[in-house]
Amino acid sequence: MSIKVNFAYKSLLVVSFYLMSFISFPYISRVFGVERLGLINFVDNTVNYFLLFATMGINVLGVREIAAVKGDEVACSRVFANVLGINLLFTAATLVVYLAVVATLPRLNQYSELFYIGSAKIIATAFMVEWFFTGIENFRYITIRSIAIRGSYILAIFLFIREPEQYKLYWWMSVITVVINAAVNMVYLRRYIGFEWQELLSLRYFKENTTLGIYAIMTSMYLTFNVMYLGLVTDNTQVGYYTTAFKLYSVILGFFTAFANVMLPRMSALIAEGDSGRFEELIRKSFSAIATFSVPMILCTIIFAPQIVFALAGEGYEGAVAPMQIIMPAIALVGVSQVMTLQILMPMKRDRVLLIISIIGAAVSLVANILIVRQLQSIGSAIILLGAEVIVTLLYIIYLRKNIGIRVPIAIFFREAALSAPSAAICFVAAQYFTNPFVALAAGGILAIVVWGALHPKTLKMVC
């Protein structure tokens, strides 16, 4: 399939996922309240942090290696077994450590039932093998399956979650969703490959998986780890504020991540084919797309932060406004970083560079967490996220310029800021004029989009 079709499917998946989240999150936040919501997010992010050790670099390694041999069933079967075997090995080791930590660390042990439920998520994720379907670029299947299962999950929330005390049931439902996705994938997988059981014991990709895994873990120091550390040194309410602020950020970032993930197998294939001209052309287009869409989103969401928080979570979440405003500029930074990592460095197998830069970012994040989070709480976590992204993005820009000869066109971000200024002004006036947050968002948002579209006729035509 073409990049446009793949991106369309991936975008549909992202839109549907976050549309469903926007439908369910206001309901859940109001049923559970900020403290219980913070608890669930604390447990989920802690489980996700351990998942990083279980999956390591599988999600990148698997896509890259499967993309290189797609179309060859025998080679695909062998590579799949090699990658799955490594994943199962790391998952088993991680699960042992996870259960030991839950049993011994008091802050986790007091919620041991929730964490033991979360162990099923760790096990099931090993069999998700989403990297295989991404590697063969079957985004149609990924999208249809995910929407169907996610839609059923959202429906179940509205049917069965009615009381604050049902937060454990909600967590059970979230974990079971992962289990069902994994089961469906393993069954559907048989259409494409034959299982090479003897290849499960191969350690062929051990070194690459470890290197990419350390990169993923280091990167998470200012993402997943932020939430876990915030929960350890403060309370569930502060976690609730931060994760609510992080919600919209992750929604917008999801579109850029979708684009980067779609491009990874294609860019890996172009590298394998030696098509440097097409490779460089796609990179230029990617940077332009990031600038065009990220800048107006950042400006308008910062202005509308109070209204967005109220619309998402309701009363009692006012503490999420400042963290949201601090976090939002990171969208452009992460967008640029994803182009540099997922579309340039990973396809070129510059894994060592990724590792070194991620270690620097993680070290800065870890020290900053220790120094400021206990005092500044959720605001401190937001500052750390933004600061770490600034440092990491600058390091990538410097490396690409000096060693590969690729320059990030910074000027287009200033141009987009100027073109987005009228839309930002409209959002500001709407936020000040309308007291009803929903009216402010609707009126200001629609008019801002119209004005932005008028100033970007070529982009609007291309999207349509």
WOSUL-V25679 format. One record per residue. N is the residue number from 1. RES is the residue in one letter. SS is DSSP state (~ for helix, > for strand, _ for the rest). NEAR is the number of other C-alpha atoms within 12 Angstrom. D_FIRST is the distance of its C-alpha to the first C-alpha in whole Angstrom. Layout:
BEGIN
<<N RES SS NEAR D_FIRST> <N RES SS NEAR D_FIRST>>
END
This chain:
BEGIN
<<1 M _ 16 0> <2 S _ 16 4> <3 I ~ 24 7> <4 K ~ 21 8> <5 V ~ 19 6> <6 N ~ 32 6> <7 F ~ 32 10> <8 A ~ 24 11> <9 Y ~ 32 11> <10 K ~ 35 12> <11 S ~ 34 15> <12 L ~ 27 16> <13 L ~ 34 16> <14 V ~ 32 19> <15 V ~ 26 20> <16 S ~ 28 21> <17 F ~ 33 22> <18 Y ~ 28 25> <19 L ~ 24 26> <20 M ~ 28 27> <21 S ~ 29 28> <22 F ~ 24 30> <23 I ~ 22 31> <24 S ~ 28 33> <25 F ~ 31 34> <26 P ~ 29 37> <27 Y ~ 27 38> <28 I ~ 36 38> <29 S ~ 41 39> <30 R ~ 25 42> <31 V ~ 27 43> <32 F ~ 31 43> <33 G ~ 30 44> <34 V ~ 35 44> <35 E ~ 31 45> <36 R ~ 31 44> <37 L ~ 39 40> <38 G ~ 36 41> <39 L ~ 40 42> <40 I ~ 41 39> <41 N ~ 43 37> <42 F ~ 42 39> <43 V ~ 46 39> <44 D ~ 38 35> <45 N ~ 32 35> <46 T ~ 40 37> <47 V ~ 40 35> <48 N ~ 36 32> <49 Y ~ 36 34> <50 F ~ 39 35> <51 L ~ 40 31> <52 L ~ 38 30> <53 F ~ 39 33> <54 A ~ 41 31> <55 T ~ 47 28> <56 M _ 42 29> <57 G _ 39 26> <58 I ~ 48 24> <59 N ~ 39 21> <60 V ~ 42 20> <61 L ~ 46 21> <62 G ~ 43 19> <63 V ~ 40 16> <64 R ~ 47 17> <65 E ~ 41 19> <66 I ~ 43 16> <67 A ~ 37 13> <68 A ~ 32 16> <69 V ~ 25 16> <70 K _ 31 13> <71 G _ 16 13> <72 D _ 18 17> <73 E ~ 22 18> <74 V ~ 19 22> <75 A ~ 23 21> <76 C ~ 34 19> <77 S ~ 30 21> <78 R ~ 30 24> <79 V ~ 41 22> <80 F ~ 50 21> <81 A ~ 34 25> <82 N ~ 33 26> <83 V ~ 45 24> <84 L ~ 46 26> <85 G ~ 34 29> <86 I ~ 38 29> <87 N ~ 43 28> <88 L ~ 33 31> <89 L ~ 29 33> <90 F ~ 33 33> <91 T ~ 31 33> <92 A ~ 26 36> <93 A ~ 22 38> <94 T ~ 28 37> <95 L ~ 33 38> <96 V ~ 21 41> <97 V ~ 22 42> <98 Y ~ 35 40> <99 L ~ 27 43> <100 A ~ 19 46> <101 V ~ 22 45> <102 V ~ 28 45> <103 A ~ 19 48> <104 T ~ 15 50> <105 L _ 17 49> <106 P ~ 13 51> <107 R ~ 25 48> <108 L ~ 29 46> <109 N ~ 19 48> <110 Q _ 17 49> <111 Y _ 24 46> <112 S ~ 24 46> <113 E ~ 22 45> <114 L ~ 32 42> <115 F ~ 38 41> <116 Y ~ 31 41> <117 I ~ 30 39> <118 G ~ 41 36> <119 S ~ 38 37> <120 A ~ 34 35> <121 K ~ 39 32> <122 I ~ 41 32> <123 I ~ 35 32> <124 A ~ 33 29> <125 T ~ 42 27> <126 A ~ 39 27> <127 F _ 37 25> <128 M _ 35 23> <129 V _ 38 20> <130 E ~ 41 18> <131 W ~ 39 17> <132 F ~ 43 16> <133 F ~ 38 13> <134 T ~ 38 12> <135 G ~ 38 12> <136 I _ 38 10> <137 E _ 36 7> <138 N _ 32 8> <139 F ~ 37 9> <140 R ~ 25 10> <141 Y ~ 25 13> <142 I ~ 36 14> <143 T ~ 32 14> <144 I ~ 23 16> <145 R ~ 29 18> <146 S ~ 33 19> <147 I ~ 31 20> <148 A ~ 22 22> <149 I ~ 30 24> <150 R ~ 32 25> <151 G ~ 25 26> <152 S ~ 23 28> <153 Y ~ 31 29> <154 I ~ 31 30> <155 L ~ 20 32> <156 A ~ 21 34> <157 I ~ 31 35> <158 F ~ 22 37> <159 L ~ 16 38> <160 F ~ 21 40> <161 I _ 27 40> <162 R _ 19 43> <163 E _ 21 46> <164 P ~ 22 46> <165 E ~ 18 47> <166 Q ~ 21 44> <167 Y ~ 30 42> <168 K ~ 29 42> <169 L ~ 24 40> <170 Y ~ 36 37> <171 W ~ 35 37> <172 W ~ 30 37> <173 M ~ 31 34> <174 S ~ 30 32> <175 V ~ 33 32> <176 I ~ 28 32> <177 T ~ 32 28> <178 V ~ 32 27> <179 V ~ 27 29> <180 I ~ 27 27> <181 N ~ 34 23> <182 A ~ 30 24> <183 A ~ 24 26> <184 V ~ 25 23> <185 N ~ 30 20> <186 M ~ 27 23> <187 V ~ 18 23> <188 Y ~ 23 19> <189 L ~ 29 19> <190 R ~ 19 21> <191 R ~ 13 18> <192 Y _ 24 17> <193 I _ 27 20> <194 G _ 23 23> <195 F _ 25 26> <196 E _ 23 28> <197 W ~ 18 30> <198 Q ~ 17 32> <199 E ~ 24 30> <200 L ~ 23 30> <201 L ~ 22 33> <202 S _ 23 32> <203 L _ 23 32> <204 R _ 22 30> <205 Y _ 33 28> <206 F ~ 26 31> <207 K ~ 20 32> <208 E ~ 30 28> <209 N ~ 39 28> <210 T ~ 30 31> <211 T ~ 30 31> <212 L ~ 39 28> <213 G ~ 37 29> <214 I ~ 31 32> <215 Y ~ 37 30> <216 A ~ 40 29> <217 I ~ 33 32> <218 M ~ 35 34> <219 T ~ 41 31> <220 S ~ 36 32> <221 M ~ 38 36> <222 Y ~ 43 35> <223 L _ 41 33> <224 T ~ 36 33> <225 F ~ 35 37> <226 N ~ 48 38> <227 V ~ 48 38> <228 M ~ 40 39> <229 Y ~ 41 42> <230 L ~ 46 43> <231 G ~ 37 44> <232 L ~ 29 46> <233 V ~ 27 48> <234 T _ 32 48> <235 D _ 28 48> <236 N ~ 30 45> <237 T ~ 34 46> <238 Q ~ 43 45> <239 V ~ 47 41> <240 G ~ 42 41> <241 Y ~ 47 41> <242 Y ~ 54 39> <243 T ~ 47 36> <244 T ~ 49 36> <245 A ~ 41 36> <246 F ~ 41 33> <247 K ~ 33 31> <248 L ~ 37 30> <249 Y ~ 40 30> <250 S ~ 30 27> <251 V ~ 29 26> <252 I ~ 35 25> <253 L ~ 35 24> <254 G ~ 30 21> <255 F ~ 36 19> <256 F ~ 37 20> <257 T ~ 33 19> <258 A ~ 34 16> <259 F ~ 41 15> <260 A ~ 41 16> <261 N ~ 40 15> <262 V ~ 44 11> <263 M ~ 42 12> <264 L ~ 48 14> <265 P ~ 45 12> <266 R ~ 41 10> <267 M ~ 42 14> <268 S ~ 39 15> <269 A ~ 31 13> <270 L ~ 27 15> <271 I ~ 26 18> <272 A ~ 20 18> <273 E ~ 16 17> <274 G _ 15 20> <275 D _ 16 18> <276 S ~ 18 20> <277 G ~ 14 20> <278 R ~ 18 17> <279 F ~ 29 17> <280 E ~ 25 20> <281 E ~ 18 19> <282 L ~ 26 16> <283 I ~ 34 19> <284 R ~ 25 21> <285 K ~ 24 19> <286 S ~ 35 19> <287 F ~ 36 22> <288 S ~ 28 23> <289 A ~ 30 21> <290 I ~ 38 23> <291 A ~ 37 26> <292 T ~ 37 25> <293 F ~ 35 24> <294 S ~ 36 26> <295 V ~ 36 30> <296 P ~ 41 31> <297 M ~ 38 29> <298 I ~ 38 32> <299 L ~ 36 35> <300 C ~ 41 34> <301 T ~ 38 34> <302 I ~ 33 37> <303 I ~ 34 39> <304 F _ 41 38> <305 A ~ 40 38> <306 P ~ 36 42> <307 Q ~ 37 40> <308 I ~ 39 37> <309 V ~ 41 39> <310 F ~ 29 41> <311 A ~ 31 38> <312 L ~ 38 36> <313 A ~ 38 39> <314 G _ 29 42> <315 E _ 23 46> <316 G _ 25 47> <317 Y _ 37 44> <318 E _ 28 45> <319 G _ 30 45> <320 A ~ 40 41> <321 V ~ 39 41> <322 A ~ 32 42> <323 P ~ 40 40> <324 M ~ 44 37> <325 Q ~ 35 38> <326 I ~ 31 39> <327 I ~ 45 35> <328 M _ 41 33> <329 P _ 33 33> <330 A ~ 40 32> <331 I ~ 41 28> <332 A ~ 41 28> <333 L ~ 37 29> <334 V ~ 42 27> <335 G ~ 43 24> <336 V ~ 46 25> <337 S ~ 41 26> <338 Q ~ 39 22> <339 V ~ 44 21> <340 M ~ 43 24> <341 T ~ 43 23> <342 L ~ 40 19> <343 Q ~ 40 18> <344 I ~ 44 21> <345 L ~ 34 24> <346 M _ 40 22> <347 P _ 35 19> <348 M _ 28 23> <349 K _ 26 24> <350 R _ 26 27> <351 D ~ 29 28> <352 R ~ 23 31> <353 V ~ 28 31> <354 L ~ 40 29> <355 L ~ 31 32> <356 I ~ 24 35> <357 I ~ 34 34> <358 S ~ 37 33> <359 I ~ 30 36> <360 I ~ 28 38> <361 G ~ 36 36> <362 A ~ 35 37> <363 A ~ 24 41> <364 V ~ 28 41> <365 S ~ 38 40> <366 L ~ 30 42> <367 V ~ 20 45> <368 A ~ 30 44> <369 N ~ 38 44> <370 I ~ 22 47> <371 L ~ 18 49> <372 I ~ 24 48> <373 V ~ 33 46> <374 R ~ 22 49> <375 Q ~ 17 51> <376 L ~ 24 48> <377 Q ~ 36 46> <378 S ~ 45 43> <379 I ~ 35 43> <380 G ~ 36 44> <381 S ~ 49 41> <382 A ~ 43 39> <383 I ~ 33 41> <384 I ~ 42 40> <385 L ~ 45 36> <386 L ~ 35 36> <387 G ~ 30 38> <388 A ~ 39 36> <389 E ~ 38 33> <390 V ~ 30 35> <391 I ~ 29 36> <392 V ~ 39 33> <393 T ~ 33 31> <394 L ~ 26 34> <395 L ~ 29 34> <396 Y ~ 38 31> <397 I ~ 30 31> <398 I ~ 21 34> <399 Y ~ 26 33> <400 L ~ 25 30> <401 R ~ 16 32> <402 K ~ 13 35> <403 N ~ 15 33> <404 I ~ 18 29> <405 G _ 13 30> <406 I _ 23 28> <407 R _ 24 29> <408 V _ 34 28> <409 P _ 22 29> <410 I _ 21 32> <411 A ~ 15 33> <412 I ~ 25 30> <413 F ~ 27 31> <414 F ~ 19 34> <415 R ~ 19 33> <416 E ~ 31 31> <417 A ~ 28 34> <418 A ~ 21 36> <419 L ~ 28 34> <420 S ~ 34 33> <421 A ~ 25 37> <422 P ~ 26 38> <423 S ~ 36 35> <424 A ~ 33 37> <425 A ~ 28 41> <426 I ~ 32 40> <427 C ~ 39 39> <428 F ~ 29 42> <429 V ~ 23 44> <430 A ~ 29 42> <431 A ~ 30 43> <432 Q ~ 20 46> <433 Y ~ 16 47> <434 F _ 20 46> <435 T _ 15 47> <436 N _ 19 45> <437 P ~ 28 42> <438 F ~ 23 40> <439 V ~ 21 41> <440 A ~ 31 41> <441 L ~ 35 37> <442 A ~ 22 36> <443 A ~ 25 38> <444 G ~ 34 38> <445 G ~ 33 34> <446 I ~ 21 33> <447 L ~ 24 35> <448 A ~ 33 34> <449 I ~ 30 30> <450 V ~ 19 32> <451 V ~ 24 34> <452 W ~ 34 31> <453 G ~ 25 29> <454 A ~ 18 31> <455 L ~ 24 31> <456 H _ 23 28> <457 P ~ 17 27> <458 K ~ 13 24> <459 T ~ 18 22> <460 L ~ 18 23> <461 K ~ 11 22> <462 M ~ 11 18> <463 V ~ 16 18> <464 C _ 10 19>>
END
